[in-house]
């Protein structure tokens, strides 16, 4: 059973930074892509950033481009999301996700990010 465990969320002031981490129970090479979604209260879950295995191509939703950076450590089987210049509207529950090579989709339990003064 694949497990994804997020950490690193918290309360931060606008303009601040946080780094989210996602630990995987499997080798990162087991997944064709990994990334982050988020869901704010009353909103649908939206994708934030993802990275592919083959060419390590990364993509970001427009609202976070230039502020968030997705990365991974293949030795530690970890996925990260560095979030800078945080805004109030970034407040959400952030989920790590992974797609394997045979159609499986996996989600973590989420980590809360709250941006408030």
Rosetta blueprint (number, residue, H / E / L):
1 X L
2 X L
3 X L
4 X E
5 X E
6 X E
7 X E
8 X L
9 X L
10 X E
11 X E
12 X E
13 X L
14 X L
15 X L
16 X L
17 X L
18 X E
19 X E
20 X E
21 X E
22 X E
23 X E
24 X E
25 X L
26 X L
27 X L
28 X H
29 X H
30 X H
31 X E
32 X E
33 X E
34 X E
35 X E
36 X E
37 X E
38 X E
39 X E
40 X L
41 X L
42 X L
43 X L
44 X L
45 X L
46 X E
47 X E
48 X E
49 X E
50 X E
51 X E
52 X E
53 X L
54 X L
55 X L
56 X L
57 X L
58 X E
59 X E
60 X E
61 X L
62 X H
63 X H
64 X H
65 X L
66 X L
67 X L
68 X E
69 X E
70 X E
71 X E
72 X E
73 X E
74 X L
75 X L
76 X L
77 X L
78 X E
79 X E
80 X E
81 X E
82 X E
83 X E
84 X L
85 X L
86 X L
87 X L
88 X H
89 X H
90 X H
91 X L
92 X E
93 X E
94 X E
95 X E
96 X E
97 X E
98 X E
99 X E
100 X E
101 X L
102 X L
103 X L
104 X L
105 X E
106 X E
107 X E
108 X L
109 X L
110 X L
111 X E
112 X E
113 X E
114 X E
115 X E
116 X L
117 X L
